[in-house]
Amino acid sequence: MLFCIYSYAGVKAYVDENPVISSEMVEYEIEAVGESVRFPTIKKIGSLKVSAGEKERLEWFEGNKSVVKWVRTYTFSPQKSMTIPAYKVIVDGKEEWTKPIFLQVKANSSDRKDDFRIELKISKREVYEGEPVDVAIRFLERRDVSVMSVDFVPIKYENFWVKRVGKPKRYGEGNYLVHEVRYLFFPQKSGELKIGPAQVKVARAEKVRDAFGFIVRRPKWSTMTSEVKTLEVKPLPEGVELVGDYRMSLKVSPKKVQAGQPVTLTIRVEGDGNIEDFELRPLRIDGVTVYADEPKVEQHYSSGIYSGSWEKRFVLIAESSYTIPPFKVRFLDPDSGKVKEISSDSVKIEVVGALKNGGMDDFPSRIQEDGSMRLKHLFGYVVAFFAGVVAVYLFRFLKRRISYKRGSRSVPDEHMMLQRLMPYISESKDAAQMAENLYANLFEGKAVKIDKKRFEKLMADLKD
């Protein structure tokens, strides 16, 4: 910004900044319009040494008339507020004078301790393991300090899961401009944990003369460091994984099906708190084949509250009626310090009719004869729940196939092994691989060696 003082129509004088910081370079410039201009010789202003630049000539046309302007720049470094006096300029043989300029000089910003401040604020001093803590880092700069850049250094921490929330903010607060970033800290262990320090790198604007004699601004970097905050983290009660306030809903459709037809079950847990790492125990029901989808998790932060939802879908297939047991979730309410439990109701599923001939009477004959339908291609579809249809076909297809004996090979044991593995193929890669090998032996004429001891150990691990 140019701060100008005009004298008559043909002469003006200005400084490049006003006010300025003590000891910084100031440019004092005189301009005059005319064919011939003689500028004053200024070696000192008061007691300050002055450096004068060369006289510059600029020319342009206004209509049919040529206009010539002459410019000369003087530089000096003031230590305190002062008045630049009036100077005589000879323009086309006539005396003209600039007007005095009062130059306000402020203390060197490096000498003022309150130019910059950094603050590390936490919303709580005592929390439970996994309970979110709102952490704000605020950097304050005085409005009258020339700042080129403000960079936040990643905050230091251990034994926390950290999530940055919202966008960086800038806003005014009294004599300061505030830069703010916010995080959520989730303690991963109990005990005394440290947050910070937080650091900010700030660049002041410093004026220097470059190799060509011009006054330029360059950054002068310094680092501000905050204090360290201590957090007391209390352990969660046994059997509790969540901290917050939650509710549960359950949808089951249909509740009456034909034997071998799929039932879709969807369970949803939602509320205030971190639910990203939550998982239910595997659903297992005697006589029911269960396929589980990957859970869908959503989290969002608003008005200082971190909330979210967890939703999982299952496909259930059975030949006889069964009951879906209630789902139970225990969580700690941090406000009361009490453990609470939410639970769904048990749901009875009525299965009518029986599968005839392994369920193949109503299955397209092309599926019976299609030996290229590999189990490994179906695993992905089962897990992805393509409307449950592929799961139903797989169940019925294997039901029919397992009733066969091929050639002279005795395979009842392998049939049984494959049946026992089916409920676990969506949750275990080892189970899926062994089921694929069994399928290749039973229906593709291959002779993959199946280790029965390894099979029994796998089944024991899966049931545990």
Order of alpha helices (4+ residues) and beta strands (2+ residues): beta-beta-beta-beta-beta-beta-beta-beta-beta-beta-beta-beta-beta-beta-beta-beta-beta-beta-beta-beta-beta-beta-beta-beta-beta-beta-beta-beta-beta-beta-beta-beta-beta-beta-beta-beta-alpha-alpha-alpha-alpha-alpha-alpha
